Amino acid sequence: MSDSYQIGLPDEQAMVEFGHKIAAATAGKGVIFLLGDLGMGKTTLSRGVLRGCGHQGSVKSPTYTLVEPYEVGDQRIYHFDLYRLADPEELEFLGIRDYFDEQALCLVEWPEKGRGMLPEPDLIVQIELDGLGRSLSLVPKTEYGRQLADKLLDMKG
């Protein structure tokens, strides 16, 4: 599964709104890797997903804690930021395997830092600069990921 779908987003508000669409498409389940350089909007997109799931409080980047758990109704959402991870083995001490189950949504920033310790994602979202906006490439890695990408493309308009 290596098809890639492209979506252009003109500004930060569009990134947040696309996060809402991800929330609707996933219904609070799945593993999504967020790739992109510093400042590309990974945390902004995660904030949009959390808001779309109904989270009302603040959303901070879990750069120092590595994971920030959220419970919204019966949904469990885990926002990971592995930027400061020195060694993927550290994730074992975090109890990483406990977070990834079929009833949770896991958003993972900087997943390459946890290589070998993370499960296969359903969907990879690669964020790149595109003028003043962003270009997102959606790369499904599972059949569920393909369904998510299809739903997101249908919601694009």
VMD Tcl script that builds the backbone (N, CA, C; Angstrom):
set m [mol new atoms 471]
animate dup $m
set s [atomselect $m all]
$s set {name element resname resid chain x y z} {
  {N N MET 1 A 0.840 -1.184 0.000}
  {CA C MET 1 A 0.000 0.000 0.000}
  {C C MET 1 A 0.873 1.231 0.000}
  {N N SER 2 A 1.101 1.785 -1.141}
  {CA C SER 2 A 1.980 2.945 -1.173}
  {C C SER 2 A 1.379 4.108 -1.948}
  {N N ASP 3 A 0.090 4.048 -2.241}
  {CA C ASP 3 A -0.533 5.189 -2.895}
  {C C ASP 3 A -0.446 6.392 -1.977}
  {N N SER 4 A -0.326 7.550 -2.577}
  {CA C SER 4 A -0.252 8.785 -1.815}
  {C C SER 4 A -1.319 9.737 -2.334}
  {N N TYR 5 A -1.980 10.417 -1.433}
  {CA C TYR 5 A -3.024 11.370 -1.780}
  {C C TYR 5 A -2.565 12.742 -1.318}
  {N N GLN 6 A -2.752 13.754 -2.141}
  {CA C GLN 6 A -2.276 15.105 -1.839}
  {C C GLN 6 A -3.434 16.019 -1.464}
  {N N ILE 7 A -3.198 16.832 -0.436}
  {CA C ILE 7 A -4.183 17.827 -0.011}
  {C C ILE 7 A -3.425 19.115 0.288}
  {N N GLY 8 A -3.891 20.217 -0.254}
  {CA C GLY 8 A -3.292 21.522 0.031}
  {C C GLY 8 A -4.117 22.265 1.064}
  {N N LEU 9 A -3.445 22.869 2.024}
  {CA C LEU 9 A -4.118 23.648 3.072}
  {C C LEU 9 A -3.486 25.037 3.105}
  {N N PRO 10 A -4.291 26.091 2.958}
  {CA C PRO 10 A -3.726 27.433 2.810}
  {C C PRO 10 A -3.191 28.076 4.086}
  {N N ASP 11 A -3.687 27.642 5.284}
  {CA C ASP 11 A -3.277 28.344 6.501}
  {C C ASP 11 A -3.521 27.470 7.734}
  {N N GLU 12 A -3.193 28.041 8.897}
  {CA C GLU 12 A -3.312 27.304 10.161}
  {C C GLU 12 A -4.754 26.895 10.438}
  {N N GLN 13 A -5.710 27.783 10.161}
  {CA C GLN 13 A -7.116 27.448 10.402}
  {C C GLN 13 A -7.534 26.246 9.552}
  {N N ALA 14 A -7.066 26.178 8.327}
  {CA C ALA 14 A -7.385 25.034 7.464}
  {C C ALA 14 A -6.767 23.753 8.026}
  {N N MET 15 A -5.589 23.864 8.643}
  {CA C MET 15 A -4.944 22.704 9.263}
  {C C MET 15 A -5.803 22.196 10.426}
  {N N VAL 16 A -6.284 23.104 11.267}
  {CA C VAL 16 A -7.144 22.730 12.393}
  {C C VAL 16 A -8.430 22.077 11.875}
  {N N GLU 17 A -9.021 22.672 10.846}
  {CA C GLU 17 A -10.256 22.114 10.276}
  {C C GLU 17 A -10.019 20.730 9.679}
  {N N PHE 18 A -8.860 20.525 9.059}
  {CA C PHE 18 A -8.556 19.199 8.527}
  {C C PHE 18 A -8.392 18.199 9.678}
  {N N GLY 19 A -7.858 18.660 10.803}
  {CA C GLY 19 A -7.792 17.814 12.000}
  {C C GLY 19 A -9.175 17.366 12.443}
  {N N HIS 20 A -10.156 18.265 12.355}
  {CA C HIS 20 A -11.543 17.905 12.685}
  {C C HIS 20 A -12.024 16.782 11.764}
  {N N LYS 21 A -11.652 16.871 10.498}
  {CA C LYS 21 A -12.058 15.842 9.535}
  {C C LYS 21 A -11.399 14.505 9.851}
  {N N ILE 22 A -10.144 14.546 10.273}
  {CA C ILE 22 A -9.465 13.313 10.683}
  {C C ILE 22 A -10.213 12.697 11.862}
  {N N ALA 23 A -10.604 13.530 12.818}
  {CA C ALA 23 A -11.347 13.032 13.980}
  {C C ALA 23 A -12.638 12.346 13.543}
  {N N ALA 24 A -13.355 12.981 12.636}
  {CA C ALA 24 A -14.614 12.396 12.157}
  {C C ALA 24 A -14.374 11.092 11.406}
  {N N ALA 25 A -13.333 11.064 10.586}
  {CA C ALA 25 A -13.052 9.869 9.784}
  {C C ALA 25 A -12.619 8.694 10.653}
  {N N THR 26 A -11.833 8.954 11.694}
  {CA C THR 26 A -11.304 7.868 12.520}
  {C C THR 26 A -12.286 7.375 13.568}
  {N N ALA 27 A -13.238 8.233 13.965}
  {CA C ALA 27 A -14.145 7.913 15.069}
  {C C ALA 27 A -13.345 7.472 16.300}
  {N N GLY 28 A -12.173 8.083 16.495}
  {CA C GLY 28 A -11.381 7.828 17.692}
  {C C GLY 28 A -10.579 6.544 17.690}
  {N N LYS 29 A -10.275 6.016 16.511}
  {CA C LYS 29 A -9.514 4.762 16.450}
  {C C LYS 29 A -8.479 4.818 15.328}
  {N N GLY 30 A -7.295 4.251 15.595}
  {CA C GLY 30 A -6.273 4.151 14.564}
  {C C GLY 30 A -4.928 4.665 15.024}
  {N N VAL 31 A -3.932 4.468 14.171}
  {CA C VAL 31 A -2.576 4.938 14.426}
  {C C VAL 31 A -2.169 5.813 13.247}
  {N N ILE 32 A -1.857 7.075 13.552}
  {CA C ILE 32 A -1.491 8.034 12.516}
  {C C ILE 32 A -0.131 8.623 12.853}
  {N N PHE 33 A 0.806 8.470 11.924}
  {CA C PHE 33 A 2.130 9.073 12.063}
  {C C PHE 33 A 2.104 10.433 11.378}
  {N N LEU 34 A 2.649 11.440 12.061}
  {CA C LEU 34 A 2.720 12.799 11.527}
  {C C LEU 34 A 4.184 13.131 11.260}
  {N N LEU 35 A 4.514 13.342 9.994}
  {CA C LEU 35 A 5.887 13.627 9.587}
  {C C LEU 35 A 5.991 15.054 9.072}
  {N N GLY 36 A 7.127 15.672 9.332}
  {CA C GLY 36 A 7.378 17.019 8.831}
  {C C GLY 36 A 8.430 17.692 9.680}
  {N N ASP 37 A 9.091 18.659 9.098}
  {CA C ASP 37 A 10.117 19.400 9.816}
  {C C ASP 37 A 9.500 20.196 10.963}
  {N N LEU 38 A 10.361 20.746 11.816}
  {CA C LEU 38 A 9.903 21.629 12.889}
  {C C LEU 38 A 9.087 22.776 12.292}
  {N N GLY 39 A 7.977 23.103 12.938}
  {CA C GLY 39 A 7.167 24.233 12.514}
  {C C GLY 39 A 6.223 23.965 11.353}
  {N N MET 40 A 6.096 22.728 10.921}
  {CA C MET 40 A 5.231 22.422 9.779}
  {C C MET 40 A 3.756 22.308 10.160}
  {N N GLY 41 A 3.454 22.128 11.453}
  {CA C GLY 41 A 2.051 22.090 11.869}
  {C C GLY 41 A 1.576 20.762 12.406}
  {N N LYS 42 A 2.490 19.893 12.805}
  {CA C LYS 42 A 2.084 18.585 13.339}
  {C C LYS 42 A 1.241 18.737 14.601}
  {N N THR 43 A 1.671 19.606 15.515}
  {CA C THR 43 A 0.914 19.811 16.749}
  {C C THR 43 A -0.384 20.552 16.466}
  {N N THR 44 A -0.370 21.469 15.526}
  {CA C THR 44 A -1.596 22.170 15.132}
  {C C THR 44 A -2.612 21.172 14.585}
  {N N LEU 45 A -2.155 20.264 13.753}
  {CA C LEU 45 A -3.044 19.236 13.218}
  {C C LEU 45 A -3.571 18.356 14.347}
  {N N SER 46 A -2.694 17.976 15.284}
  {CA C SER 46 A -3.120 17.165 16.430}
  {C C SER 46 A -4.164 17.904 17.262}
  {N N ARG 47 A -3.971 19.206 17.466}
  {CA C ARG 47 A -4.951 20.012 18.201}
  {C C ARG 47 A -6.297 19.969 17.495}
  {N N GLY 48 A -6.276 20.069 16.171}
  {CA C GLY 48 A -7.521 19.991 15.412}
  {C C GLY 48 A -8.209 18.644 15.572}
  {N N VAL 49 A -7.422 17.565 15.581}
  {CA C VAL 49 A -8.000 16.229 15.772}
  {C C VAL 49 A -8.650 16.146 17.152}
  {N N LEU 50 A -7.928 16.594 18.173}
  {CA C LEU 50 A -8.463 16.528 19.538}
  {C C LEU 50 A -9.723 17.374 19.691}
  {N N ARG 51 A -9.703 18.566 19.124}
  {CA C ARG 51 A -10.902 19.418 19.170}
  {C C ARG 51 A -12.061 18.740 18.420}
  {N N GLY 52 A -11.734 18.131 17.286}
  {CA C GLY 52 A -12.748 17.429 16.507}
  {C C GLY 52 A -13.341 16.243 17.241}
  {N N CYS 53 A -12.562 15.665 18.155}
  {CA C CYS 53 A -13.051 14.551 18.986}
  {C C CYS 53 A -13.870 15.056 20.169}
  {N N GLY 54 A -13.847 16.387 20.388}
  {CA C GLY 54 A -14.636 16.966 21.473}
  {C C GLY 54 A -13.833 17.447 22.669}
  {N N HIS 55 A -12.511 17.392 22.611}
  {CA C HIS 55 A -11.684 17.866 23.722}
  {C C HIS 55 A -11.806 19.385 23.823}
  {N N GLN 56 A -12.110 19.879 25.023}
  {CA C GLN 56 A -12.318 21.313 25.225}
  {C C GLN 56 A -11.118 22.021 25.850}
  {N N GLY 57 A -10.268 21.286 26.557}
  {CA C GLY 57 A -9.149 21.906 27.268}
  {C C GLY 57 A -8.000 22.260 26.349}
  {N N SER 58 A -6.890 22.647 26.975}
  {CA C SER 58 A -5.717 23.022 26.193}
  {C C SER 58 A -5.072 21.773 25.590}
  {N N VAL 59 A -4.355 21.991 24.515}
  {CA C VAL 59 A -3.609 20.927 23.852}
  {C C VAL 59 A -2.172 21.413 23.763}
  {N N LYS 60 A -1.304 20.723 24.475}
  {CA C LYS 60 A 0.108 21.107 24.444}
  {C C LYS 60 A 0.902 19.996 23.804}
  {N N SER 61 A 2.030 20.364 23.240}
  {CA C SER 61 A 2.897 19.358 22.643}
  {C C SER 61 A 3.572 18.564 23.760}
  {N N PRO 62 A 3.494 17.247 23.713}
  {CA C PRO 62 A 4.113 16.431 24.763}
  {C C PRO 62 A 5.612 16.209 24.533}
  {N N THR 63 A 6.315 17.268 24.170}
  {CA C THR 63 A 7.735 17.158 23.840}
  {C C THR 63 A 8.552 16.598 25.005}
  {N N TYR 64 A 8.221 16.983 26.222}
  {CA C TYR 64 A 9.020 16.535 27.367}
  {C C TYR 64 A 8.445 15.284 28.025}
  {N N THR 65 A 7.139 15.097 27.958}
  {CA C THR 65 A 6.520 13.924 28.579}
  {C C THR 65 A 6.427 12.756 27.605}
  {N N LEU 66 A 6.662 12.990 26.328}
  {CA C LEU 66 A 6.579 12.038 25.219}
  {C C LEU 66 A 5.159 11.650 24.844}
  {N N VAL 67 A 4.249 11.582 25.810}
  {CA C VAL 67 A 2.857 11.245 25.479}
  {C C VAL 67 A 1.917 12.043 26.371}
  {N N GLU 68 A 0.851 12.509 25.774}
  {CA C GLU 68 A -0.202 13.212 26.496}
  {C C GLU 68 A -1.497 12.440 26.248}
  {N N PRO 69 A -2.073 11.846 27.305}
  {CA C PRO 69 A -3.318 11.099 27.122}
  {C C PRO 69 A -4.542 12.012 27.249}
  {N N TYR 70 A -5.555 11.727 26.464}
  {CA C TYR 70 A -6.819 12.465 26.522}
  {C C TYR 70 A -7.957 11.455 26.553}
  {N N GLU 71 A -8.937 11.724 27.390}
  {CA C GLU 71 A -10.160 10.923 27.383}
  {C C GLU 71 A -11.298 11.869 27.088}
  {N N VAL 72 A -12.009 11.568 26.010}
  {CA C VAL 72 A -13.140 12.390 25.597}
  {C C VAL 72 A -14.313 11.438 25.436}
  {N N GLY 73 A -15.244 11.504 26.381}
  {CA C GLY 73 A -16.335 10.531 26.370}
  {C C GLY 73 A -15.751 9.143 26.525}
  {N N ASP 74 A -16.083 8.264 25.608}
  {CA C ASP 74 A -15.527 6.903 25.672}
  {C C ASP 74 A -14.306 6.743 24.765}
  {N N GLN 75 A -13.807 7.846 24.217}
  {CA C GLN 75 A -12.639 7.799 23.348}
  {C C GLN 75 A -11.352 8.011 24.139}
  {N N ARG 76 A -10.325 7.231 23.779}
  {CA C ARG 76 A -8.990 7.423 24.335}
  {C C ARG 76 A -8.084 7.852 23.191}
  {N N ILE 77 A -7.465 9.001 23.364}
  {CA C ILE 77 A -6.587 9.540 22.336}
  {C C ILE 77 A -5.230 9.792 22.983}
  {N N TYR 78 A -4.178 9.332 22.314}
  {CA C TYR 78 A -2.826 9.518 22.819}
  {C C TYR 78 A -2.038 10.321 21.785}
  {N N HIS 79 A -1.486 11.433 22.249}
  {CA C HIS 79 A -0.687 12.311 21.393}
  {C C HIS 79 A 0.771 12.148 21.802}
  {N N PHE 80 A 1.551 11.573 20.923}
  {CA C PHE 80 A 2.974 11.340 21.171}
  {C C PHE 80 A 3.810 12.372 20.429}
  {N N ASP 81 A 4.871 12.849 21.066}
  {CA C ASP 81 A 5.872 13.672 20.408}
  {C C ASP 81 A 7.220 13.083 20.810}
  {N N LEU 82 A 7.850 12.394 19.879}
  {CA C LEU 82 A 9.080 11.665 20.177}
  {C C LEU 82 A 10.343 12.455 19.814}
  {N N TYR 83 A 10.202 13.749 19.586}
  {CA C TYR 83 A 11.324 14.571 19.141}
  {C C TYR 83 A 12.538 14.454 20.064}
  {N N ARG 84 A 12.335 14.441 21.361}
  {CA C ARG 84 A 13.447 14.428 22.319}
  {C C ARG 84 A 13.871 13.018 22.721}
  {N N LEU 85 A 13.288 12.008 22.113}
  {CA C LEU 85 A 13.639 10.630 22.444}
  {C C LEU 85 A 15.064 10.339 21.991}
  {N N ALA 86 A 15.902 9.899 22.929}
  {CA C ALA 86 A 17.303 9.633 22.607}
  {C C ALA 86 A 17.495 8.235 22.030}
  {N N ASP 87 A 16.686 7.280 22.498}
  {CA C ASP 87 A 16.850 5.890 22.091}
  {C C ASP 87 A 15.466 5.241 22.044}
  {N N PRO 88 A 15.128 4.558 20.962}
  {CA C PRO 88 A 13.808 3.922 20.873}
  {C C PRO 88 A 13.512 2.982 22.049}
  {N N GLU 89 A 14.543 2.408 22.660}
  {CA C GLU 89 A 14.350 1.500 23.803}
  {C C GLU 89 A 13.670 2.199 24.982}
  {N N GLU 90 A 13.819 3.532 25.071}
  {CA C GLU 90 A 13.168 4.286 26.151}
  {C C GLU 90 A 11.657 4.096 26.131}
  {N N LEU 91 A 11.119 3.819 24.954}
  {CA C LEU 91 A 9.671 3.637 24.832}
  {C C LEU 91 A 9.192 2.410 25.597}
  {N N GLU 92 A 10.062 1.435 25.753}
  {CA C GLU 92 A 9.706 0.241 26.525}
  {C C GLU 92 A 9.422 0.618 27.980}
  {N N PHE 93 A 10.221 1.534 28.538}
  {CA C PHE 93 A 10.016 1.992 29.915}
  {C C PHE 93 A 8.730 2.795 30.050}
  {N N LEU 94 A 8.325 3.409 28.973}
  {CA C LEU 94 A 7.092 4.184 28.947}
  {C C LEU 94 A 5.866 3.275 28.898}
  {N N GLY 95 A 6.075 1.994 28.610}
  {CA C GLY 95 A 4.953 1.066 28.466}
  {C C GLY 95 A 4.236 1.283 27.150}
  {N N ILE 96 A 4.998 1.550 26.109}
  {CA C ILE 96 A 4.455 1.941 24.805}
  {C C ILE 96 A 3.398 0.980 24.275}
  {N N ARG 97 A 3.573 -0.297 24.499}
  {CA C ARG 97 A 2.639 -1.285 23.949}
  {C C ARG 97 A 1.228 -1.142 24.519}
  {N N ASP 98 A 1.134 -0.588 25.735}
  {CA C ASP 98 A -0.172 -0.433 26.375}
  {C C ASP 98 A -1.037 0.628 25.697}
  {N N TYR 99 A -0.417 1.545 24.992}
  {CA C TYR 99 A -1.168 2.634 24.373}
  {C C TYR 99 A -1.831 2.235 23.060}
  {N N PHE 100 A -1.215 1.330 22.345}
  {CA C PHE 100 A -1.676 1.001 21.000}
  {C C PHE 100 A -2.623 -0.195 21.034}
  {N N ASP 101 A -3.902 0.103 21.119}
  {CA C ASP 101 A -4.894 -0.959 21.004}
  {C C ASP 101 A -5.983 -0.505 20.042}
  {N N GLU 102 A -6.829 -1.412 19.663}
  {CA C GLU 102 A -7.817 -1.125 18.615}
  {C C GLU 102 A -8.877 -0.114 19.042}
  {N N GLN 103 A -8.948 0.184 20.323}
  {CA C GLN 103 A -9.968 1.107 20.817}
  {C C GLN 103 A -9.425 2.505 21.094}
  {N N ALA 104 A -8.221 2.812 20.615}
  {CA C ALA 104 A -7.606 4.113 20.869}
  {C C ALA 104 A -7.163 4.750 19.556}
  {N N LEU 105 A -7.036 6.067 19.597}
  {CA C LEU 105 A -6.464 6.822 18.489}
  {C C LEU 105 A -5.098 7.315 18.954}
  {N N CYS 106 A -4.061 6.972 18.203}
  {CA C CYS 106 A -2.695 7.378 18.536}
  {C C CYS 106 A -2.149 8.266 17.432}
  {N N LEU 107 A -1.796 9.491 17.815}
  {CA C LEU 107 A -1.176 10.454 16.906}
  {C C LEU 107 A 0.295 10.538 17.302}
  {N N VAL 108 A 1.190 10.257 16.371}
  {CA C VAL 108 A 2.608 10.170 16.708}
  {C C VAL 108 A 3.418 11.146 15.864}
  {N N GLU 109 A 3.962 12.182 16.544}
  {CA C GLU 109 A 4.893 13.102 15.903}
  {C C GLU 109 A 6.304 12.537 16.047}
  {N N TRP 110 A 7.120 12.691 15.027}
  {CA C TRP 110 A 8.505 12.211 14.992}
  {C C TRP 110 A 8.580 10.695 15.200}
  {N N PRO 111 A 7.758 9.915 14.503}
  {CA C PRO 111 A 7.768 8.457 14.715}
  {C C PRO 111 A 9.093 7.799 14.348}
  {N N GLU 112 A 9.878 8.432 13.478}
  {CA C GLU 112 A 11.159 7.847 13.090}
  {C C GLU 112 A 12.093 7.690 14.298}
  {N N LYS 113 A 11.879 8.488 15.341}
  {CA C LYS 113 A 12.699 8.390 16.558}
  {C C LYS 113 A 12.378 7.116 17.346}
  {N N GLY 114 A 11.211 6.531 17.102}
  {CA C GLY 114 A 10.808 5.320 17.808}
  {C C GLY 114 A 10.852 4.082 16.940}
  {N N ARG 115 A 11.584 4.167 15.847}
  {CA C ARG 115 A 11.667 3.062 14.880}
  {C C ARG 115 A 11.987 1.744 15.580}
  {N N GLY 116 A 11.234 0.715 15.238}
  {CA C GLY 116 A 11.435 -0.606 15.807}
  {C C GLY 116 A 10.600 -0.867 17.049}
  {N N MET 117 A 10.068 0.187 17.652}
  {CA C MET 117 A 9.273 0.032 18.877}
  {C C MET 117 A 7.800 0.380 18.651}
  {N N LEU 118 A 7.506 0.992 17.520}
  {CA C LEU 118 A 6.136 1.415 17.237}
  {C C LEU 118 A 5.465 0.434 16.285}
  {N N PRO 119 A 4.146 0.311 16.393}
  {CA C PRO 119 A 3.444 -0.543 15.432}
  {C C PRO 119 A 3.377 0.130 14.061}
  {N N GLU 120 A 3.006 -0.626 13.061}
  {CA C GLU 120 A 2.779 -0.072 11.722}
  {C C GLU 120 A 1.626 0.924 11.816}
  {N N PRO 121 A 1.784 2.113 11.232}
  {CA C PRO 121 A 0.670 3.065 11.259}
  {C C PRO 121 A -0.412 2.660 10.262}
  {N N ASP 122 A -1.615 3.145 10.521}
  {CA C ASP 122 A -2.675 2.997 9.529}
  {C C ASP 122 A -2.483 4.025 8.424}
  {N N LEU 123 A -2.050 5.224 8.837}
  {CA C LEU 123 A -1.925 6.332 7.898}
  {C C LEU 123 A -0.720 7.178 8.283}
  {N N ILE 124 A 0.037 7.584 7.270}
  {CA C ILE 124 A 1.117 8.550 7.465}
  {C C ILE 124 A 0.661 9.863 6.837}
  {N N VAL 125 A 0.816 10.950 7.599}
  {CA C VAL 125 A 0.527 12.287 7.088}
  {C C VAL 125 A 1.857 13.029 7.035}
  {N N GLN 126 A 2.330 13.280 5.828}
  {CA C GLN 126 A 3.584 14.027 5.614}
  {C C GLN 126 A 3.203 15.477 5.335}
  {N N ILE 127 A 3.735 16.404 6.134}
  {CA C ILE 127 A 3.399 17.823 6.001}
  {C C ILE 127 A 4.622 18.568 5.477}
  {N N GLU 128 A 4.419 19.323 4.409}
  {CA C GLU 128 A 5.505 20.100 3.814}
  {C C GLU 128 A 5.033 21.514 3.528}
  {N N LEU 129 A 5.987 22.419 3.482}
  {CA C LEU 129 A 5.709 23.807 3.161}
  {C C LEU 129 A 5.255 23.913 1.707}
  {N N ASP 130 A 4.238 24.724 1.475}
  {CA C ASP 130 A 3.728 24.971 0.130}
  {C C ASP 130 A 3.354 26.445 0.050}
  {N N GLY 131 A 4.296 27.288 -0.325}
  {CA C GLY 131 A 4.065 28.734 -0.302}
  {C C GLY 131 A 3.871 29.170 1.137}
  {N N LEU 132 A 2.746 29.811 1.420}
  {CA C LEU 132 A 2.425 30.199 2.798}
  {C C LEU 132 A 1.621 29.120 3.508}
  {N N GLY 133 A 1.152 28.135 2.754}
  {CA C GLY 133 A 0.342 27.061 3.316}
  {C C GLY 133 A 1.135 25.780 3.482}
  {N N ARG 134 A 0.407 24.689 3.514}
  {CA C ARG 134 A 1.026 23.378 3.677}
  {C C ARG 134 A 0.457 22.402 2.658}
  {N N SER 135 A 1.283 21.472 2.258}
  {CA C SER 135 A 0.870 20.370 1.402}
  {C C SER 135 A 0.945 19.105 2.242}
  {N N LEU 136 A -0.148 18.365 2.289}
  {CA C LEU 136 A -0.192 17.121 3.042}
  {C C LEU 136 A -0.246 15.953 2.078}
  {N N SER 137 A 0.599 14.976 2.324}
  {CA C SER 137 A 0.548 13.708 1.598}
  {C C SER 137 A -0.004 12.676 2.558}
  {N N LEU 138 A -1.078 12.025 2.170}
  {CA C LEU 138 A -1.675 10.962 2.977}
  {C C LEU 138 A -1.219 9.642 2.380}
  {N N VAL 139 A -0.544 8.832 3.179}
  {CA C VAL 139 A -0.011 7.558 2.702}
  {C C VAL 139 A -0.606 6.440 3.562}
  {N N PRO 140 A -1.591 5.720 3.035}
  {CA C PRO 140 A -2.160 4.612 3.804}
  {C C PRO 140 A -1.195 3.434 3.865}
  {N N LYS 141 A -1.117 2.813 5.037}
  {CA C LYS 141 A -0.239 1.660 5.221}
  {C C LYS 141 A -1.016 0.387 5.549}
  {N N THR 142 A -2.314 0.534 5.823}
  {CA C THR 142 A -3.181 -0.618 6.092}
  {C C THR 142 A -4.477 -0.413 5.317}
  {N N GLU 143 A -5.300 -1.424 5.281}
  {CA C GLU 143 A -6.600 -1.281 4.620}
  {C C GLU 143 A -7.441 -0.218 5.338}
  {N N TYR 144 A -7.379 -0.205 6.669}
  {CA C TYR 144 A -8.090 0.827 7.436}
  {C C TYR 144 A -7.555 2.216 7.061}
  {N N GLY 145 A -6.255 2.329 6.900}
  {CA C GLY 145 A -5.653 3.594 6.486}
  {C C GLY 145 A -6.143 4.046 5.122}
  {N N ARG 146 A -6.317 3.100 4.204}
  {CA C ARG 146 A -6.851 3.439 2.885}
  {C C ARG 146 A -8.291 3.955 3.012}
  {N N GLN 147 A -9.068 3.318 3.879}
  {CA C GLN 147 A -10.444 3.780 4.110}
  {C C GLN 147 A -10.441 5.192 4.689}
  {N N LEU 148 A -9.515 5.448 5.622}
  {CA C LEU 148 A -9.408 6.800 6.196}
  {C C LEU 148 A -9.059 7.819 5.118}
  {N N ALA 149 A -8.051 7.496 4.288}
  {CA C ALA 149 A -7.641 8.428 3.226}
  {C C ALA 149 A -8.796 8.700 2.280}
  {N N ASP 150 A -9.539 7.649 1.903}
  {CA C ASP 150 A -10.691 7.835 1.023}
  {C C ASP 150 A -11.744 8.741 1.656}
  {N N LYS 151 A -12.030 8.520 2.945}
  {CA C LYS 151 A -13.001 9.369 3.657}
  {C C LYS 151 A -12.530 10.806 3.689}
  {N N LEU 152 A -11.239 11.007 3.972}
  {CA C LEU 152 A -10.698 12.362 4.067}
  {C C LEU 152 A -10.755 13.080 2.725}
  {N N LEU 153 A -10.497 12.361 1.654}
  {CA C LEU 153 A -10.591 12.977 0.326}
  {C C LEU 153 A -12.033 13.326 -0.015}
  {N N ASP 154 A -12.975 12.484 0.413}
  {CA C ASP 154 A -14.396 12.786 0.187}
  {C C ASP 154 A -14.836 14.007 0.986}
  {N N MET 155 A -14.228 14.232 2.146}
  {CA C MET 155 A -14.586 15.358 3.019}
  {C C MET 155 A -13.869 16.639 2.632}
  {N N LYS 156 A -12.921 16.553 1.739}
  {CA C LYS 156 A -12.019 17.662 1.429}
  {C C LYS 156 A -12.755 18.954 1.083}
  {N N GLY 157 A -13.789 18.848 0.344}
  {CA C GLY 157 A -14.461 20.044 -0.143}
  {C C GLY 157 A -15.193 20.854 0.829}
}
mol reanalyze $m
mol bondsrecalc $m
mol representation Tube
mol addrep $m
